[in-house]
Amino acid sequence: MSTLIQPEAVASRARDVLATWQADPEWTRLWNSCAQYSSDWDDFYGYPIIPDYDAVADAPGLFTETTRVLALKAAMYELTGGDEKRAELAQPVPVDVMSHALTAQFTVLSRIQERTGIRFVHATDMEDGFAGGTWRPGDFTHQAYRAAFGPVNERYWIDAEETERRRQALDEVYARIGVTERGRKAAILSAAAA
């Protein structure tokens, strides 16, 4: 197998992967679980970088973008003979956050994988910098996505530089209420008492 995988090859397989997943009898349940997941998920630096984010209104678009990226990753995984590192394609932060909501539906995903024979691929330890948000316009992910599904939804496809700019703005806002280190530390009650 060649080590050079073309975006068009990934795109072709990704379209088939997504169609297979969508035909599964539990696909609707997966969607419903992800749409409801917002009430159980606190996120300080992923979804809030979306202007005027709304957990309910944005769920359908995020689910669509995320399942498309997961199809690309599954295709890349297959085409590279199971190389997790190469399959962990760059993606925008909001899509990465939704992938966590989706992969938290472990039992449903396991059954879909068993029935379809296609792996859902997501490995945080394989992401560049462990922080997601490494996507840049024109990169491999973008090329494969466009070839498979057309233009990205710009509401959710926020590039790495803009993501960092927005996160720095959030740093300032959150620090005032005691949330620091990008949400990894919270002293909200201490800040409120001061």
JOCOR-V600127 format. One record per residue. N is the residue number from 1. RES is the residue in one small letter. PSI is psi in whole degrees, -180 to 180 (none if undefined). BURIAL is # if it has 24 or more other C-alpha atoms within 12 Angstrom, else .. Layout:
N&RES&PSI&BURIAL + N&RES&PSI&BURIAL
This chain:
1&m&133&. + 2&s&144&. + 3&t&-15&. + 4&l&114&. + 5&i&129&# + 6&q&145&. + 7&p&-35&# + 8&e&-36&# + 9&a&-42&# + 10&v&-43&# + 11&a&-46&# + 12&s&-47&# + 13&r&-37&# + 14&a&-39&# + 15&r&-42&# + 16&d&-41&. + 17&v&-50&# + 18&l&-42&# + 19&a&-39&. + 20&t&-46&# + 21&w&-45&# + 22&q&-24&. + 23&a&-11&. + 24&d&142&# + 25&p&-18&. + 26&e&10&# + 27&w&-42&# + 28&t&-39&. + 29&r&-40&. + 30&l&-47&# + 31&w&-48&# + 32&n&-40&. + 33&s&-41&# + 34&c&-39&# + 35&a&-32&# + 36&q&-13&# + 37&y&-21&# + 38&s&-30&# + 39&s&-15&. + 40&d&5&. + 41&w&117&. + 42&d&131&. + 43&d&122&# + 44&f&-24&# + 45&y&5&# + 46&g&-76&# + 47&y&-38&# + 48&p&-10&# + 49&i&-9&# + 50&i&125&# + 51&p&131&. + 52&d&44&. + 53&y&139&. + 54&d&114&. + 55&a&-40&# + 56&v&-50&. + 57&a&-33&. + 58&d&-14&# + 59&a&-47&# + 60&p&-45&# + 61&g&-42&# + 62&l&-39&# + 63&f&-45&# + 64&t&-51&# + 65&e&-41&# + 66&t&-43&# + 67&t&-31&# + 68&r&-45&# + 69&v&-42&# + 70&l&-33&# + 71&a&-41&# + 72&l&-43&# + 73&k&-40&# + 74&a&-41&# + 75&a&-46&# + 76&m&-40&# + 77&y&-47&# + 78&e&-47&# + 79&l&-20&# + 80&t&12&. + 81&g&30&. + 82&g&27&. + 83&d&102&. + 84&e&-39&# + 85&k&-47&. + 86&r&-27&# + 87&a&-18&# + 88&e&75&# + 89&l&150&# + 90&a&143&# + 91&q&159&# + 92&p&154&# + 93&v&-49&# + 94&p&-35&# + 95&v&-41&# + 96&d&-42&# + 97&v&-43&# + 98&m&-31&# + 99&s&-29&# + 100&h&-41&# + 101&a&-42&# + 102&l&-47&# + 103&t&-14&# + 104&a&-15&. + 105&q&58&# + 106&f&-46&. + 107&t&-47&. + 108&v&-46&# + 109&l&-41&# + 110&s&-44&. + 111&r&-40&. + 112&i&-43&# + 113&q&-44&# + 114&e&-45&. + 115&r&-39&. + 116&t&-22&# + 117&g&15&. + 118&i&129&# + 119&r&139&# + 120&f&125&# + 121&v&119&# + 122&h&119&# + 123&a&103&# + 124&t&-37&# + 125&d&-11&. + 126&m&-6&. + 127&e&144&# + 128&d&122&. + 129&g&2&. + 130&f&14&. + 131&a&-1&# + 132&g&-171&# + 133&g&27&# + 134&t&3&# + 135&w&140&# + 136&r&141&# + 137&p&135&# + 138&g&-5&. + 139&d&-179&. + 140&f&-46&# + 141&t&-47&# + 142&h&-44&# + 143&q&-46&# + 144&a&-41&# + 145&y&-51&# + 146&r&-42&# + 147&a&-31&# + 148&a&-44&# + 149&f&-1&# + 150&g&-157&. + 151&p&149&. + 152&v&158&# + 153&n&107&# + 154&e&-18&. + 155&r&-36&# + 156&y&-21&# + 157&w&81&# + 158&i&124&# + 159&d&169&# + 160&a&-44&# + 161&e&-45&. + 162&e&-36&. + 163&t&-48&# + 164&e&-40&# + 165&r&-45&. + 166&r&-37&# + 167&r&-36&# + 168&q&-38&. + 169&a&-41&. + 170&l&-37&# + 171&d&-46&# + 172&e&-44&. + 173&v&-48&. + 174&y&-35&# + 175&a&-34&# + 176&r&-25&. + 177&i&10&. + 178&g&12&. + 179&v&120&# + 180&t&178&. + 181&e&46&. + 182&r&39&# + 183&g&-2&# + 184&r&-16&. + 185&k&139&. + 186&a&125&. + 187&a&50&. + 188&i&-45&. + 189&l&-38&. + 190&s&-43&. + 191&a&-38&. + 192&a&-34&. + 193&a&-22&. + 194&a&none&.
